[in-house]
Amino acid sequence: MPRRRSEPSQPWSSLGAYASPFTGQGVDFEPLSLKPFALDVAIHESGFFPRRPHWNYQNVFSPFWRLYYDFESGHRVIFPDREVRLGPDRLILIPDHQLFHTAGTEGKPHFWIHFGIERHLSPAMSVPLELTPSSTELSLIGDLKNLLRRTKNYIDRHRVYYLSAALLFAILSRPQIKWQADLPGDLQRTIRYIEEHYASPLYIADLARLARLSESVLRREFLKFRSVPPTKFILQVRVREAAHLLSATHLAVEEIAARVGFPNAAYLDRVFRRTTRMAPGQFRQQAQGPNLGHRD
């Protein structure tokens, strides 16, 4: 039996707004660490709020994808280079590891799915993806809304899962969404190693030996499939993990730097500012602030 949703201890908790896909208000499925079971997609959580006010988050930077659909206009998602409004005429799809803010103070009916996928968008795709919902997708969203709004009754967990999967597969299979080619095995091994050992010293020569490639070929593959050289990819992973610790813990910045692989707090501060346009302390203050609203 699925967990019944309970009211948060504070009116609109910030739980899960940043690094966790679980709000405590939706129906949760696979944990973030679990590899996708089928078709390389893992559904973490599906949820619906009839009226969700105060949707104000700063510097969201999370390791999972988000699908947003609002039944009324009014809320917005703000990226460094553009602002996107939510509403009944569009689906908003945000890949993992994107930096953005949300804005909205009026209560709006809001539907979301948090999920993981092992594929990566083509660098030619503009993020976030704004899609006009099809009649099939709107029908699935309507069915999910009706299931998820039954807060006081038993929720058919399996039906929520299957409908969520059907909706995601319908959206992700759209021909206008362009994907990168499957990663070569040598690059997959290298990326997996970086993800598992980001806190340790990582040297390009060692990574090249692990991939059984020359350093120049390794760099070329990273640029082709990740659009960044391996050194920058390592920094991106470390900043992502630092952002998670800043938003979810009260560890000192020096301790966080050591845990994610930076030699000192000053270096973390410099790289973090370059990536998020904020100092670590400012990021933490906004992420853990008392007035962030319900998470997603």
Kinemage of the C-alpha trace (Angstrom):
@kinemage 1
@onewidth
@group {chain A} dominant
@subgroup {mainchain}
@vectorlist {calphas} color= white
{ca met a 1} P 0.000 0.000 0.000
{ca pro a 2} L 1.399 3.420 -0.863
{ca arg a 3} L 2.143 5.906 1.844
{ca arg a 4} L -0.671 8.290 2.529
{ca arg a 5} L 0.281 11.870 2.027
{ca ser a 6} L 0.406 13.833 5.240
{ca glu a 7} L 0.400 17.563 5.722
{ca pro a 8} L 3.897 19.007 6.205
{ca ser a 9} L 4.821 20.344 9.624
{ca gln a 10} L 5.033 23.803 8.069
{ca pro a 11} L 2.385 25.027 5.602
{ca trp a 12} L 4.633 24.713 2.541
{ca ser a 13} L 7.815 22.797 3.181
{ca ser a 14} L 10.903 23.218 0.985
{ca leu a 15} L 11.586 19.480 1.298
{ca gly a 16} L 12.745 18.099 -2.005
{ca ala a 17} L 12.901 21.387 -3.857
{ca tyr a 18} L 16.549 20.959 -4.736
{ca ala a 19} L 18.322 17.615 -4.530
{ca ser a 20} L 15.568 15.170 -3.552
{ca pro a 21} L 12.787 14.214 -5.960
{ca phe a 22} L 10.380 13.490 -3.090
{ca thr a 23} L 8.084 16.210 -1.767
{ca gly a 24} L 6.236 14.097 0.756
{ca gln a 25} L 3.073 15.242 -1.007
{ca gly a 26} L 3.062 13.042 -4.116
{ca val a 27} L 3.197 9.297 -4.689
{ca asp a 28} L 6.850 8.253 -4.630
{ca phe a 29} L 8.357 5.346 -6.555
{ca glu a 30} L 12.036 4.633 -7.325
{ca pro a 31} L 14.705 6.263 -5.152
{ca leu a 32} L 17.152 8.542 -6.889
{ca ser a 33} L 20.016 6.036 -6.679
{ca leu a 34} L 18.118 3.222 -8.383
{ca lys a 35} L 18.976 2.453 -11.987
{ca pro a 36} L 15.971 2.729 -14.319
{ca phe a 37} L 14.121 -0.579 -14.569
{ca ala a 38} L 12.810 -0.347 -18.128
{ca leu a 39} L 13.413 1.749 -21.226
{ca asp a 40} L 16.073 3.692 -19.292
{ca val a 41} L 13.470 5.766 -17.392
{ca ala a 42} L 13.011 5.722 -13.598
{ca ile a 43} L 9.945 7.450 -12.153
{ca his a 44} L 10.743 8.996 -8.790
{ca glu a 45} L 7.478 10.755 -7.946
{ca ser a 46} L 4.172 11.888 -9.423
{ca gly a 47} L 2.090 14.549 -7.726
{ca phe a 48} L -0.753 17.031 -8.034
{ca phe a 49} L -1.792 20.041 -5.970
{ca pro a 50} L -5.249 21.566 -6.514
{ca arg a 51} L -3.929 24.906 -5.250
{ca arg a 52} L -0.243 25.285 -4.566
{ca pro a 53} L 0.776 28.853 -3.641
{ca his a 54} L 4.141 30.392 -2.899
{ca trp a 55} L 6.123 28.478 -5.501
{ca asn a 56} L 9.312 30.464 -5.008
{ca tyr a 57} L 12.622 28.634 -5.146
{ca gln a 58} L 16.056 30.066 -5.765
{ca asn a 59} L 18.922 28.228 -7.448
{ca val a 60} L 17.369 24.821 -8.021
{ca phe a 61} L 20.153 22.500 -9.199
{ca ser a 62} L 19.082 18.861 -8.944
{ca pro a 63} L 20.138 15.446 -10.246
{ca phe a 64} L 16.745 14.515 -11.709
{ca trp a 65} L 14.423 15.576 -14.531
{ca arg a 66} L 11.139 17.434 -13.992
{ca leu a 67} L 7.889 17.523 -15.954
{ca tyr a 68} L 5.609 20.455 -15.034
{ca tyr a 69} L 2.040 21.164 -16.098
{ca asp a 70} L -0.166 23.882 -14.622
{ca phe a 71} L -3.904 23.887 -15.299
{ca glu a 72} L -3.906 27.701 -14.997
{ca ser a 73} L -1.360 30.351 -15.958
{ca gly a 74} L 0.608 32.382 -13.444
{ca his a 75} L 3.696 30.479 -12.312
{ca arg a 76} L 7.072 30.868 -14.030
{ca val a 77} L 10.422 29.089 -14.339
{ca ile a 78} L 13.404 31.420 -14.655
{ca phe a 79} L 16.667 30.369 -16.300
{ca pro a 80} L 19.827 32.458 -16.648
{ca asp a 81} L 19.016 33.315 -20.264
{ca arg a 82} L 15.218 33.233 -20.383
{ca glu a 83} L 11.957 32.993 -18.482
{ca val a 84} L 9.242 30.416 -19.166
{ca arg a 85} L 5.648 30.601 -18.010
{ca leu a 86} L 3.583 27.584 -17.015
{ca gly a 87} L 0.005 27.116 -18.116
{ca pro a 88} L -2.595 24.801 -19.687
{ca asp a 89} L -1.181 25.263 -23.189
{ca arg a 90} L 2.282 23.832 -22.529
{ca leu a 91} L 4.316 21.073 -20.937
{ca ile a 92} L 7.631 22.126 -19.418
{ca leu a 93} L 10.408 19.541 -19.417
{ca ile a 94} L 13.586 20.364 -17.459
{ca pro a 95} L 16.597 18.015 -17.677
{ca asp a 96} L 18.809 17.191 -14.712
{ca his a 97} L 21.608 19.472 -13.495
{ca gln a 98} L 20.032 22.697 -14.730
{ca leu a 99} L 20.193 25.872 -12.667
{ca phe a 100} L 16.866 27.721 -12.450
{ca his a 101} L 14.472 29.618 -10.158
{ca thr a 102} L 10.713 29.311 -9.811
{ca ala a 103} L 8.275 32.159 -9.209
{ca gly a 104} L 4.613 32.174 -8.245
{ca thr a 105} L 2.583 33.544 -5.337
{ca glu a 106} L -0.988 32.674 -6.336
{ca gly a 107} L -2.455 29.221 -5.833
{ca lys a 108} L -2.472 27.236 -9.091
{ca pro a 109} L -3.440 23.617 -9.898
{ca his a 110} L -0.047 22.047 -10.472
{ca phe a 111} L 0.968 18.596 -11.752
{ca trp a 112} L 4.510 17.255 -11.755
{ca ile a 113} L 6.603 14.147 -12.356
{ca his a 114} L 10.191 13.784 -11.144
{ca phe a 115} L 12.104 11.149 -13.072
{ca gly a 116} L 15.513 9.959 -14.222
{ca ile a 117} L 16.640 8.967 -17.677
{ca glu a 118} L 20.035 7.713 -18.784
{ca arg a 119} L 19.891 9.384 -22.182
{ca his a 120} L 21.055 12.953 -22.796
{ca leu a 121} L 19.572 15.643 -24.969
{ca ser a 122} L 21.367 16.722 -28.095
{ca pro a 123} L 23.376 19.914 -27.487
{ca ala a 124} L 21.222 21.500 -30.212
{ca met a 125} L 18.115 21.279 -27.983
{ca ser a 126} L 17.081 24.396 -26.079
{ca val a 127} L 16.490 23.920 -22.340
{ca pro a 128} L 13.875 23.863 -20.913
{ca leu a 129} L 11.715 22.116 -23.469
{ca glu a 130} L 8.345 23.812 -24.045
{ca leu a 131} L 5.880 21.418 -25.660
{ca thr a 132} L 2.265 21.811 -26.709
{ca pro a 133} L 0.402 18.931 -25.038
{ca ser a 134} L -1.409 16.495 -27.285
{ca ser a 135} L -4.956 15.299 -26.576
{ca thr a 136} L -3.546 11.946 -25.453
{ca glu a 137} L -1.131 13.608 -23.025
{ca leu a 138} L -3.866 15.874 -21.633
{ca ser a 139} L -6.096 12.840 -21.127
{ca leu a 140} L -3.335 11.041 -19.203
{ca ile a 141} L -2.662 14.137 -17.072
{ca gly a 142} L -6.390 14.400 -16.340
{ca asp a 143} L -6.557 10.751 -15.253
{ca leu a 144} L -3.497 11.219 -13.017
{ca lys a 145} L -4.967 14.381 -11.496
{ca asn a 146} L -8.141 12.525 -10.582
{ca leu a 147} L -6.164 9.710 -8.978
{ca leu a 148} L -3.714 11.925 -7.111
{ca arg a 149} L -6.253 14.345 -5.661
{ca arg a 150} L -7.804 11.596 -3.528
{ca thr a 151} L -5.789 12.597 -0.487
{ca lys a 152} L -8.068 10.899 2.064
{ca asn a 153} L -8.625 7.665 0.191
{ca tyr a 154} L -6.532 4.785 -1.007
{ca ile a 155} L -4.426 5.716 -4.017
{ca asp a 156} L -3.977 3.031 -6.659
{ca arg a 157} L -0.191 3.133 -6.694
{ca his a 158} L 0.217 0.806 -9.657
{ca arg a 159} L -2.226 2.766 -11.812
{ca val a 160} L -0.457 6.029 -10.971
{ca tyr a 161} L 2.846 4.440 -11.975
{ca tyr a 162} L 1.609 3.016 -15.264
{ca leu a 163} L -0.194 6.213 -16.269
{ca ser a 164} L 2.900 8.256 -15.359
{ca ala a 165} L 5.068 5.926 -17.441
{ca ala a 166} L 2.653 6.150 -20.381
{ca leu a 167} L 2.722 9.959 -20.198
{ca leu a 168} L 6.520 10.114 -20.029
{ca phe a 169} L 7.017 7.642 -22.846
{ca ala a 170} L 4.549 9.571 -25.029
{ca ile a 171} L 6.423 12.819 -24.402
{ca leu a 172} L 9.967 11.468 -24.597
{ca ser a 173} L 9.247 9.636 -27.856
{ca arg a 174} L 8.289 12.856 -29.656
{ca pro a 175} L 10.290 13.227 -32.872
{ca gln a 176} L 11.086 16.894 -32.124
{ca ile a 177} L 13.083 15.873 -29.050
{ca lys a 178} L 16.578 15.085 -30.280
{ca trp a 179} L 18.811 12.798 -28.243
{ca gln a 180} L 22.523 12.170 -28.242
{ca ala a 181} L 23.721 8.886 -29.628
{ca asp a 182} L 24.379 6.156 -27.094
{ca leu a 183} L 27.631 6.702 -25.256
{ca pro a 184} L 30.559 4.515 -26.269
{ca gly a 185} L 31.381 1.904 -23.661
{ca asp a 186} L 34.745 3.473 -22.851
{ca leu a 187} L 33.120 6.830 -22.103
{ca gln a 188} L 30.357 5.183 -20.054
{ca arg a 189} L 32.990 3.541 -17.849
{ca thr a 190} L 34.830 6.821 -17.399
{ca ile a 191} L 31.713 8.812 -16.508
{ca arg a 192} L 30.571 6.142 -14.074
{ca tyr a 193} L 33.996 6.209 -12.434
{ca ile a 194} L 33.882 9.995 -12.068
{ca glu a 195} L 30.372 9.858 -10.592
{ca glu a 196} L 31.515 7.290 -8.025
{ca his a 197} L 34.934 8.816 -7.193
{ca tyr a 198} L 34.409 12.592 -7.540
{ca ala a 199} L 35.648 13.132 -3.964
{ca ser a 200} L 39.038 11.614 -4.810
{ca pro a 201} L 41.828 13.195 -6.860
{ca leu a 202} L 41.047 12.612 -10.540
{ca tyr a 203} L 43.719 12.958 -13.213
{ca ile a 204} L 43.067 12.936 -16.934
{ca ala a 205} L 45.959 10.547 -17.574
{ca asp a 206} L 44.435 8.006 -15.161
{ca leu a 207} L 40.971 8.410 -16.671
{ca ala a 208} L 42.387 7.931 -20.160
{ca arg a 209} L 44.063 4.690 -19.056
{ca leu a 210} L 40.769 3.535 -17.515
{ca ala a 211} L 38.981 4.230 -20.809
{ca arg a 212} L 41.844 2.649 -22.793
{ca leu a 213} L 42.076 5.850 -24.838
{ca ser a 214} L 44.664 8.506 -25.370
{ca glu a 215} L 44.106 11.765 -23.498
{ca ser a 216} L 43.330 13.600 -26.737
{ca val a 217} L 40.719 11.023 -27.806
{ca leu a 218} L 39.135 11.071 -24.341
{ca arg a 219} L 38.858 14.843 -24.528
{ca arg a 220} L 37.338 14.587 -27.999
{ca glu a 221} L 34.706 12.085 -26.821
{ca phe a 222} L 33.742 14.271 -23.834
{ca leu a 223} L 33.350 17.267 -26.121
{ca lys a 224} L 31.257 15.243 -28.573
{ca phe a 225} L 28.927 13.565 -26.072
{ca arg a 226} L 28.952 15.944 -23.075
{ca ser a 227} L 29.848 19.233 -24.779
{ca val a 228} L 32.570 19.900 -22.189
{ca pro a 229} L 36.132 18.643 -21.671
{ca pro a 230} L 36.646 16.018 -18.943
{ca thr a 231} L 38.128 18.552 -16.509
{ca lys a 232} L 34.987 20.682 -16.662
{ca phe a 233} L 32.727 17.639 -16.373
{ca ile a 234} L 34.501 16.694 -13.130
{ca leu a 235} L 33.942 20.216 -11.785
{ca gln a 236} L 30.266 20.071 -12.759
{ca val a 237} L 29.798 16.852 -10.787
{ca arg a 238} L 31.594 18.303 -7.759
{ca val a 239} L 29.574 21.529 -7.847
{ca arg a 240} L 26.359 19.511 -8.118
{ca glu a 241} L 27.279 17.488 -5.043
{ca ala a 242} L 28.359 20.635 -3.183
{ca ala a 243} L 25.002 22.254 -3.999
{ca his a 244} L 23.225 19.220 -2.556
{ca leu a 245} L 25.217 19.379 0.693
{ca leu a 246} L 24.724 23.148 0.978
{ca ser a 247} L 20.971 22.813 0.606
{ca ala a 248} L 20.495 19.664 2.700
{ca thr a 249} L 23.065 19.967 5.544
{ca his a 250} L 24.681 22.475 7.873
{ca leu a 251} L 28.231 21.290 7.198
{ca ala a 252} L 30.894 23.996 7.065
{ca val a 253} L 31.960 25.021 3.560
{ca glu a 254} L 35.474 23.738 4.308
{ca glu a 255} L 34.042 20.299 5.129
{ca ile a 256} L 31.890 20.297 2.006
{ca ala a 257} L 34.899 21.206 -0.133
{ca ala a 258} L 36.806 18.231 1.261
{ca arg a 259} L 33.849 15.865 0.788
{ca val a 260} L 33.317 16.676 -2.875
{ca gly a 261} L 36.939 16.761 -3.983
{ca phe a 262} L 38.007 20.407 -3.871
{ca pro a 263} L 41.408 21.056 -2.273
{ca asn a 264} L 40.090 23.960 -0.174
{ca ala a 265} L 37.082 26.191 0.427
{ca ala a 266} L 38.529 29.047 -1.636
{ca tyr a 267} L 38.711 26.901 -4.756
{ca leu a 268} L 35.166 25.623 -4.172
{ca asp a 269} L 33.986 29.216 -3.744
{ca arg a 270} L 35.595 30.296 -7.020
{ca val a 271} L 34.202 27.400 -9.085
{ca phe a 272} L 30.803 27.542 -7.387
{ca arg a 273} L 30.427 31.255 -8.143
{ca arg a 274} L 31.362 30.669 -11.776
{ca thr a 275} L 28.754 27.901 -12.129
{ca thr a 276} L 25.822 29.244 -10.101
{ca arg a 277} L 26.642 32.973 -10.025
{ca met a 278} L 26.412 32.857 -6.237
{ca ala a 279} L 28.734 32.283 -3.322
{ca pro a 280} L 28.203 28.991 -1.455
{ca gly a 281} L 26.968 30.841 1.633
{ca gln a 282} L 24.412 32.814 -0.356
{ca phe a 283} L 23.253 29.652 -2.119
{ca arg a 284} L 22.749 27.931 1.247
{ca gln a 285} L 20.870 30.881 2.692
{ca gln a 286} L 18.403 30.914 -0.173
{ca ala a 287} L 18.097 27.109 -0.363
{ca gln a 288} L 17.421 26.737 3.371
{ca gly a 289} L 15.482 29.982 3.789
{ca pro a 290} L 12.212 29.791 5.740
{ca asn a 291} L 9.964 31.174 3.001
{ca leu a 292} L 10.623 28.998 -0.004
{ca gly a 293} L 7.173 27.536 -0.459
{ca his a 294} L 6.306 23.949 -1.316
{ca arg a 295} L 9.117 22.306 -3.100
{ca asp a 296} L 7.909 21.302 -6.557
